[in-house]
Amino acid sequence: MGLKIFLDGELVEKESAKISVFDHGLLYGDGIFEGIRAYSGRVFRLKEHIDRLYDSAKVLMLEIPVDKNKMAGDIKATLKANSLIDAYIRVVVTRGVGDLGLDPRKCPKASYFIIADKISLYPDELYEKGLEIATVSTRRNIPESLNPRVKSLNYLNNIMAKIEGNQRGVAEALMLNSQGFVAECTGDNIFIIKNGVLITPHSSAGALLGITQEAVIELAEKRKIEVRRELFTRYCVFTADECFLTGTAAEIIPVIALDGRKIASGKPGKITTGLIDDFRKLVKSTGEVI
């Protein structure tokens, strides 16, 4: 049996899962999404992901056609229909069908769909050896234009940075904000460790507040590691003792070099590897049962 997609209230075969060419999610990137993970039959931090989805919708004045409880149930139903206990889940809400103009009022009803499948963002060896990244010239969107905390379907800012990263020959690229402070990578949050302190950019830098990011902060605090959210520059990454990225798809992955400069010894650090172990235990023991 093929992959089943949950589309506007019903499960359909992958080949039949279609939206209109007049949907404003396609025409203008007018919509929102979430990436969620399931591990060992449990959906990790489902409530937090759904809350963020509905927060993004509120900012865009986008009315999701179902409530939070129904959305959670639909996500679980999609996993069950595909017999998945370990999966990546993509929830997408579009503005819906309208005309060729921009006006969202011409779209009478939003559309939503849920995809559950496997994902492997980086090769296994990079989790052991670490990742080299590069800074790109594309700056993160400023909050006054499009707040990065809204997880919208318009991902061109990230995609342009990803293209630059590809041209530089790296698997992930670092984005700065308009003031030159570190914001985040194209699809991941960033952490550095200096003198035993764990530091991640403040949301004012233009970073999405990550669900995995928050989980890592909680794990660090359990280890009695001091955690700070503050603005910092590339200099702080170059001179860090350790560095790693976090994201729903990436989980936690060590960074060993930025722009050709080794970070410390050029190998994953002890705090990073310890947090990776803690995170892998966490995701298998917590979450809503499918």
C-alpha positions in Angstrom: 0.0 0.0 0.0 1.2 3.5 -0.8 1.5 6.5 1.4 -1.7 8.0 2.7 -2.1 11.8 3.1 -4.7 13.5 5.4 -6.2 16.2 3.2 -9.1 18.4 4.4 -10.7 15.8 6.6 -10.0 12.6 4.8 -7.2 10.1 4.1 -6.3 9.9 0.4 -3.6 8.1 -1.5 -0.4 10.1 -2.2 -1.2 10.2 -5.9 -4.7 11.7 -5.2 -3.5 14.3 -2.7 -3.8 17.5 -4.7 -4.6 21.2 -4.1 -5.9 23.8 -6.6 -3.5 25.9 -8.7 -5.6 28.8 -7.3 -4.7 28.0 -3.7 -2.9 31.1 -2.2 -0.5 28.8 -0.4 0.9 27.9 -3.9 0.4 31.3 -5.5 1.8 33.5 -2.8 3.3 31.3 0.0 0.3 32.4 2.1 0.1 29.7 4.7 1.9 28.0 7.6 3.5 24.7 8.5 5.0 22.6 11.3 7.5 19.8 11.3 6.9 17.2 14.0 8.6 13.9 15.0 7.3 10.6 16.3 9.6 8.2 18.1 8.8 4.7 19.2 5.1 5.3 18.9 5.0 8.6 20.7 4.6 12.1 19.1 7.3 14.4 20.6 5.9 17.6 22.0 2.8 17.5 20.0 1.0 20.2 22.1 3.9 22.7 21.7 4.0 22.2 17.9 0.3 22.6 17.6 0.3 25.7 19.8 3.1 27.2 17.5 1.0 26.4 14.4 -2.0 28.2 15.8 0.1 31.1 16.9 1.5 31.5 13.4 -2.1 31.3 12.1 -3.2 34.1 14.4 -0.5 36.4 13.3 -1.5 35.9 9.7 -5.2 36.1 10.5 -5.6 32.6 9.0 -8.5 30.6 10.4 -7.6 26.9 10.7 -10.7 24.9 9.9 -10.4 22.6 12.8 -9.6 23.1 16.5 -6.4 22.0 18.2 -7.8 18.7 19.6 -9.1 17.7 16.1 -5.7 18.6 14.6 -3.9 16.4 17.1 -6.3 13.5 16.4 -5.8 13.9 12.6 -2.0 13.8 13.1 -2.3 10.5 15.0 -4.7 9.1 12.5 -2.2 9.9 9.7 0.5 8.0 11.5 -1.8 5.0 12.2 -3.0 4.9 8.6 0.6 4.6 7.4 1.6 2.2 10.2 4.4 4.5 11.3 5.8 4.6 14.8 9.0 6.5 13.9 8.3 9.4 11.5 8.6 13.0 10.4 5.2 14.7 10.2 4.6 17.8 8.1 1.4 19.8 8.9 0.5 22.4 6.3 -2.3 25.0 6.4 -2.9 27.1 3.3 -5.1 30.2 2.8 -7.2 28.2 0.4 -8.6 28.7 -3.0 -9.0 32.3 -4.2 -8.5 34.4 -7.3 -5.3 35.7 -8.8 -5.2 38.8 -6.6 -3.4 39.1 -3.2 -6.5 39.7 -1.1 -6.9 36.9 1.4 -10.6 37.8 1.8 -11.1 36.2 -1.6 -10.2 32.8 -0.1 -13.4 31.7 1.8 -11.9 28.6 3.4 -8.4 27.5 4.5 -7.1 24.1 3.5 -4.9 21.7 5.5 -3.0 18.5 5.0 -0.8 16.2 6.9 2.1 14.1 5.6 3.8 11.4 7.6 6.9 9.8 6.3 10.6 9.0 7.0 13.3 11.6 7.0 17.1 11.7 7.1 18.5 15.2 7.0 22.2 14.5 7.5 24.3 11.3 7.1 24.9 9.4 10.3 28.6 10.0 10.1 28.1 13.7 10.5 26.5 13.2 13.9 29.7 11.4 15.0 32.3 13.5 13.3 30.5 16.9 13.2 29.4 19.3 10.6 31.3 22.1 8.8 29.1 25.2 8.1 29.6 28.5 6.3 28.2 32.0 6.8 26.2 33.3 3.8 25.4 36.8 2.6 21.6 36.4 2.7 20.5 38.1 5.9 17.6 36.8 8.0 14.3 38.5 7.5 13.8 41.5 9.9 10.8 41.1 12.2 9.3 44.3 10.9 9.0 42.8 7.4 8.2 39.1 8.1 8.7 37.9 11.7 10.8 34.8 11.6 8.8 33.4 14.5 5.9 32.9 12.1 6.6 29.5 10.4 5.1 30.5 7.1 5.1 28.8 3.7 7.2 31.6 2.3 10.6 30.1 2.9 12.5 32.0 0.2 14.7 33.7 2.7 15.9 30.3 4.0 16.1 28.9 0.5 18.3 31.7 -0.9 20.6 31.1 2.0 20.5 27.3 1.4 21.5 27.9 -2.3 24.5 29.9 -1.1 25.4 27.1 1.3 25.2 24.6 -1.6 27.5 26.8 -3.6 30.0 26.9 -0.8 29.9 23.1 -0.5 28.4 22.9 3.0 25.4 21.0 4.3 24.1 23.9 6.4 24.6 27.7 6.3 24.7 30.3 9.0 22.5 33.4 8.6 23.1 36.7 10.3 20.6 39.4 10.9 20.7 42.9 9.4 22.9 44.1 12.3 25.4 41.3 11.8 24.5 39.2 14.8 24.1 35.4 14.5 20.4 34.5 14.0 20.1 30.9 13.0 20.9 28.4 10.2 18.7 27.8 7.2 16.7 25.1 9.0 18.2 24.9 12.5 18.8 26.9 15.7 22.4 27.3 16.8 24.1 26.9 20.2 27.6 27.7 21.3 29.3 26.7 24.6 31.9 28.9 26.2 33.5 28.3 29.6 30.7 25.8 30.4 27.9 28.2 29.5 25.4 27.3 26.9 24.4 30.2 24.7 21.8 30.5 21.9 20.7 33.7 20.1 17.9 35.8 21.7 14.7 35.8 19.7 15.3 39.5 18.9 18.2 38.3 16.6 15.6 37.0 14.2 15.5 33.3 15.1 12.5 31.0 15.2 11.9 29.7 18.7 12.6 26.0 18.3 10.7 23.2 20.0 13.9 21.1 20.0 15.9 24.2 21.1 13.6 24.4 24.2 14.0 20.7 24.9 17.8 21.1 24.8 17.7 24.0 27.2 15.7 22.0 29.6 18.1 19.1 29.4 21.0 21.4 29.9 19.4 22.9 33.0 18.9 19.4 34.4 22.7 19.0 34.0 23.1 22.2 36.0 24.5 24.0 32.9 24.0 27.7 32.8 22.0 28.8 29.8 21.9 32.2 28.2 19.8 33.8 25.4 21.9 36.7 24.1 23.1 38.4 21.0 26.5 37.3 19.7 28.6 37.6 16.5 30.6 35.1 14.4 33.6 35.9 16.6 31.9 34.1 19.4 31.3 31.0 17.2 34.9 31.0 16.0 36.2 31.1 19.6 33.6 28.8 21.2 34.6 25.6 23.0 31.7 23.7 21.3 28.9 24.4 18.9 25.9 22.5 17.7 22.6 22.9 15.8 19.1 21.8 16.8 15.9 21.2 14.8 13.0 18.8 14.5 14.5 17.1 11.5 18.2 17.5 12.5 17.7 16.8 16.2 21.1 17.7 17.7 24.1 17.8 15.4 27.7 19.0 16.3 29.4 21.8 14.4 33.2 21.5 14.2 34.0 24.4 11.9 32.7 27.7 10.6 34.0 29.4 7.5 37.1 27.2 7.4 38.0 27.9 11.1 38.0 24.9 13.4 35.9 25.3 16.5 38.2 24.3 19.4 39.7 20.9 18.6 37.6 20.4 15.5 35.8 17.5 17.1 32.3 17.2 18.8 32.6 18.3 22.5 31.7 16.4 25.6 28.8 18.7 26.6 27.3 18.3 23.0 27.6 14.5 23.0 26.1 14.3 26.4 23.1 16.4 25.4 22.7 14.2 22.3 22.5 11.1 24.5 20.0 12.9 26.8 17.9 14.0 23.9 17.7 10.5 22.3 16.6 9.1 25.7 14.0 11.9 26.1 12.3 11.4 22.7 11.8 7.7 23.2 10.3 8.0 26.7 8.0 11.0 26.4 5.3 12.3 24.1 1.7 11.5 23.2 1.1 7.9 22.4 -0.2 7.3 18.9 
